[in-house]
């Protein structure tokens, strides 16, 4: 048992963090060796299993990333941009696989992650599920096949507690559409419309975000052309798909050469 790769969960108290703790604990392919939370969080110093309302797991929640990473081969991280960037340097020093599901990262953040990826494996994706990554590949393929007579709109829906919009998955889909068309995503993205905006610009990729209730995640990519529409869709009904994908990515990254990877690499798409 002790020879199994050690996994740290960053943001252990969150919904995704708790799901990951359970998944890693139940896995016969790895072991839980660390649980991280921000300084001042009331879980710090407690056994993570007991903090989750269950039996003790023998892993004490800490706010010291160096301590948590001491015995780790990988860390799974669904937190905030600032927390992820701070952890990336420590994970790189430990030569640990860093799986990142954090969204809201900007270009400066990504540049810092790319620097860390020169020393360790980083797997970063806006969505860790197999279905969404297949949808991303399909989006790129369809966009490549259609000309700009077909307007592209990405519509996403999430629970009311989500703090960023468009979602990381929506942006991943829009970027795939832009790649398919051979254009710069940032130059054609319409990320908000309000008031008298004028007619839609041909070739642009539009985004719409819905927030409400407990929606896990729904994404539609609409190709709207003259007289017809093509709609491809993914609906998530269980957050466990993201946790399972993240753990698969962590195990896949073990022994790989340092570099920046995504779920397309993990899934062979």
C-alpha positions as semicolon CSV with decimal commas, in nm:
position;residue;x (nm);y (nm);z (nm)
1;X;0,000;0,000;0,000
2;X;0,280;0,240;0,091
3;X;0,432;0,203;-0,256
4;X;0,126;0,344;-0,429
5;X;0,166;0,700;-0,562
6;X;0,073;0,968;-0,310
7;X;-0,192;1,225;-0,400
8;X;-0,255;1,563;-0,236
9;X;-0,592;1,736;-0,271
10;X;-0,580;2,115;-0,270
11;X;-0,898;2,285;-0,152
12;X;-1,003;1,976;0,040
13;X;-1,313;2,133;0,199
14;X;-1,478;2,229;-0,129
15;X;-1,736;2,016;-0,305
16;X;-1,484;1,896;-0,560
17;X;-1,215;1,863;-0,293
18;X;-1,429;1,635;-0,077
19;X;-1,525;1,427;-0,378
20;X;-1,158;1,388;-0,467
21;X;-1,067;1,289;-0,112
22;X;-1,327;1,012;-0,124
23;X;-1,224;0,898;-0,471
24;X;-0,853;0,884;-0,388
25;X;-0,920;0,708;-0,058
26;X;-1,131;0,443;-0,232
27;X;-0,883;0,392;-0,519
28;X;-0,657;0,089;-0,533
29;X;-0,417;0,276;-0,764
30;X;-0,306;0,557;-0,530
31;X;-0,320;0,684;-0,172
32;X;-0,412;1,012;-0,005
33;X;-0,105;1,172;0,153
34;X;-0,212;1,533;0,194
35;X;-0,508;1,769;0,219
36;X;-0,453;2,142;0,172
37;X;-0,667;2,438;0,275
38;X;-0,612;2,812;0,297
39;X;-0,463;2,965;0,611
40;X;-0,731;3,033;0,871
41;X;-0,975;2,773;0,743
42;X;-1,146;2,584;1,026
43;X;-1,046;2,247;0,879
44;X;-0,674;2,316;0,925
45;X;-0,534;2,088;1,196
46;X;-0,820;1,838;1,174
47;X;-0,827;1,491;1,022
48;X;-0,978;1,536;0,677
49;X;-1,208;1,235;0,714
50;X;-1,350;1,363;1,042
51;X;-1,384;1,715;0,901
52;X;-1,596;1,563;0,623
53;X;-1,820;1,402;0,883
54;X;-1,684;1,050;0,854
55;X;-1,417;0,824;0,996
56;X;-1,059;0,943;1,044
57;X;-0,835;0,889;0,741
58;X;-0,504;0,961;0,907
59;X;-0,444;1,272;0,697
60;X;-0,440;1,608;0,876
61;X;-0,553;1,913;0,681
62;X;-0,269;2,167;0,655
63;X;-0,213;2,513;0,512
64;X;0,156;2,434;0,454
65;X;0,198;2,327;0,091
66;X;0,560;2,226;0,142
67;X;0,456;1,992;0,422
68;X;0,169;1,847;0,218
69;X;0,385;1,789;-0,090
70;X;0,671;1,619;0,096
71;X;0,542;1,267;0,024
72;X;0,338;1,340;-0,288
73;X;0,380;1,233;-0,647
74;X;0,079;1,437;-0,763
75;X;-0,155;1,712;-0,650
76;X;-0,509;1,775;-0,776
77;X;-0,616;2,136;-0,763
78;X;-0,966;2,281;-0,813
79;X;-0,926;2,613;-0,628
80;X;-0,864;2,976;-0,724
81;X;-0,612;3,128;-0,965
82;X;-0,401;3,277;-0,685
83;X;-0,391;2,950;-0,490
84;X;-0,310;2,748;-0,802
85;X;-0,024;2,974;-0,909
86;X;0,126;2,967;-0,558
87;X;0,109;2,588;-0,552
88;X;0,252;2,544;-0,904
89;X;0,601;2,653;-0,800
90;X;0,604;2,417;-0,501
91;X;0,470;2,126;-0,710
92;X;0,740;2,193;-0,970
93;X;1,011;2,192;-0,703
94;X;0,877;1,857;-0,581
95;X;0,864;1,729;-0,943
96;X;0,505;1,632;-0,872
97;X;0,229;1,609;-1,131
98;X;0,001;1,913;-1,093
99;X;-0,352;1,854;-1,221
100;X;-0,536;2,185;-1,253
101;X;-0,912;2,219;-1,287
102;X;-0,909;2,579;-1,163
103;X;-1,087;2,824;-1,394
104;X;-1,056;3,202;-1,431
105;X;-0,683;3,192;-1,505
106;X;-0,559;3,486;-1,714
107;X;-0,267;3,508;-1,957
108;X;-0,024;3,610;-1,683
109;X;-0,129;3,310;-1,472
110;X;-0,089;3,072;-1,766
111;X;0,258;3,211;-1,839
112;X;0,358;3,127;-1,481
113;X;0,217;2,776;-1,518
114;X;0,411;2,731;-1,842
115;X;0,729;2,827;-1,655
116;X;0,654;2,568;-1,387
117;X;0,585;2,308;-1,657
118;X;0,951;2,325;-1,761
119;X;1,028;2,133;-1,441
120;X;0,724;1,912;-1,385
121;X;0,413;1,773;-1,551
122;X;0,114;2,006;-1,549
123;X;-0,221;1,882;-1,679
124;X;-0,464;2,173;-1,710
125;X;-0,815;2,166;-1,853
126;X;-1,127;2,374;-1,825
127;X;-1,314;2,046;-1,787
128;X;-1,186;1,702;-1,691
129;X;-1,473;1,488;-1,821
130;X;-1,435;1,255;-2,117
131;X;-1,762;1,375;-2,271
132;X;-1,669;1,743;-2,268
133;X;-1,329;1,675;-2,419
134;X;-1,495;1,473;-2,694
135;X;-1,734;1,765;-2,746
136;X;-1,433;1,997;-2,773
137;X;-1,281;1,782;-3,045
138;X;-1,613;1,769;-3,230
139;X;-1,648;2,146;-3,204
140;X;-1,310;2,201;-3,368
141;X;-1,395;1,952;-3,644
142;X;-1,736;2,105;-3,720
143;X;-1,598;2,460;-3,714
144;X;-1,330;2,358;-3,962
145;X;-1,590;2,207;-4,195
146;X;-1,825;2,507;-4,197
147;X;-1,756;2,855;-4,334
148;X;-1,840;3,179;-4,154
149;X;-2,195;3,177;-4,291
150;X;-2,251;2,970;-3,979
151;X;-2,249;3,183;-3,665
152;X;-2,105;3,011;-3,357
153;X;-2,261;3,058;-3,015
154;X;-2,157;2,885;-2,692
155;X;-2,428;2,865;-2,427
156;X;-2,343;2,738;-2,080
157;X;-2,539;2,685;-1,760
158;X;-2,410;2,631;-1,406
159;X;-2,524;2,647;-1,044
160;X;-2,585;2,981;-0,877
161;X;-2,265;2,967;-0,671
162;X;-2,026;2,969;-0,968
163;X;-1,824;3,290;-0,960
164;X;-1,672;3,311;-1,309
165;X;-1,834;3,351;-1,651
166;X;-1,804;3,230;-1,917
167;X;-1,707;2,897;-1,767
168;X;-1,367;2,750;-1,833
169;X;-1,538;2,478;-2,034
170;X;-1,723;2,732;-2,250
171;X;-1,397;2,910;-2,325
172;X;-1,234;2,577;-2,406
173;X;-1,512;2,511;-2,658
174;X;-1,485;2,860;-2,807
175;X;-1,110;2,824;-2,842
176;X;-1,162;2,491;-3,018
177;X;-1,403;2,657;-3,261
178;X;-1,149;2,933;-3,325
179;X;-0,876;2,676;-3,393
180;X;-1,105;2,499;-3,637
181;X;-1,156;2,823;-3,825
182;X;-0,791;2,923;-3,804
183;X;-0,859;3,252;-3,625
184;X;-0,738;3,417;-3,305
185;X;-0,997;3,345;-3,037
186;X;-0,942;3,670;-2,845
187;X;-1,005;3,875;-3,159
188;X;-1,343;3,715;-3,235
189;X;-1,488;3,642;-2,889
190;X;-1,808;3,826;-2,790
191;X;-1,824;3,764;-2,416
192;X;-2,109;3,996;-2,323
193;X;-2,399;4,169;-2,492
194;X;-2,621;4,433;-2,339
195;X;-2,822;4,722;-2,476
196;X;-2,808;4,826;-2,839
197;X;-2,510;4,627;-2,957
198;X;-2,565;4,647;-3,330
199;X;-2,585;4,352;-3,563
200;X;-2,379;4,043;-3,492
201;X;-2,038;4,051;-3,655
202;X;-1,977;3,773;-3,902
203;X;-1,713;3,527;-3,786
204;X;-1,741;3,612;-3,418
205;X;-1,792;3,352;-3,145
206;X;-2,056;3,450;-2,892
207;X;-2,098;3,342;-2,530
208;X;-2,403;3,327;-2,307
209;X;-2,398;3,225;-1,940
210;X;-2,689;3,097;-1,730
211;X;-2,660;3,074;-1,350
212;X;-2,921;2,912;-1,128
213;X;-3,011;2,643;-0,880
214;X;-2,786;2,340;-0,860
215;X;-2,709;2,292;-1,231
216;X;-2,392;2,083;-1,250
217;X;-2,296;2,191;-1,600
218;X;-2,457;2,216;-1,943
219;X;-2,283;2,329;-2,261
220;X;-2,425;2,383;-2,608
221;X;-2,230;2,482;-2,916
222;X;-2,465;2,623;-3,178
223;X;-2,368;2,660;-3,542
224;X;-2,646;2,878;-3,685
225;X;-2,651;2,906;-4,062
226;X;-2,902;3,013;-4,328
227;X;-3,202;2,783;-4,293
228;X;-3,041;2,535;-4,052
229;X;-2,871;2,494;-3,715
230;X;-2,629;2,234;-3,586
231;X;-2,628;2,197;-3,207
232;X;-2,388;1,975;-3,016
233;X;-2,439;1,940;-2,643
234;X;-2,301;1,798;-2,321
235;X;-2,496;1,770;-1,996
236;X;-2,325;1,678;-1,670
237;X;-2,550;1,533;-1,401
238;X;-2,285;1,426;-1,149
239;X;-1,971;1,616;-1,047
240;X;-1,797;1,284;-0,998
241;X;-1,714;1,282;-1,371
242;X;-1,475;1,574;-1,313
243;X;-1,312;1,408;-1,012
244;X;-1,266;1,079;-1,198
245;X;-1,112;1,261;-1,493
246;X;-0,876;1,456;-1,267
247;X;-0,756;1,140;-1,093
248;X;-0,706;0,970;-1,430
249;X;-0,496;1,272;-1,535
250;X;-0,285;1,254;-1,218
251;X;-0,206;0,886;-1,267
252;X;-0,143;0,938;-1,641
253;X;0,110;1,210;-1,567
254;X;0,332;0,994;-1,348
255;X;0,662;0,930;-1,521
256;X;0,590;1,170;-1,810
257;X;0,840;1,428;-1,925
258;X;0,790;1,778;-1,779
259;X;0,554;1,987;-1,987
260;X;0,210;2,141;-2,020
261;X;-0,057;1,887;-2,110
262;X;-0,436;1,881;-2,127
263;X;-0,712;1,622;-2,117
264;X;-0,685;1,571;-2,491
265;X;-0,341;1,426;-2,422
266;X;-0,466;1,218;-2,131
267;X;-0,755;1,073;-2,332
268;X;-0,559;1,033;-2,654
269;X;-0,791;1,262;-2,848
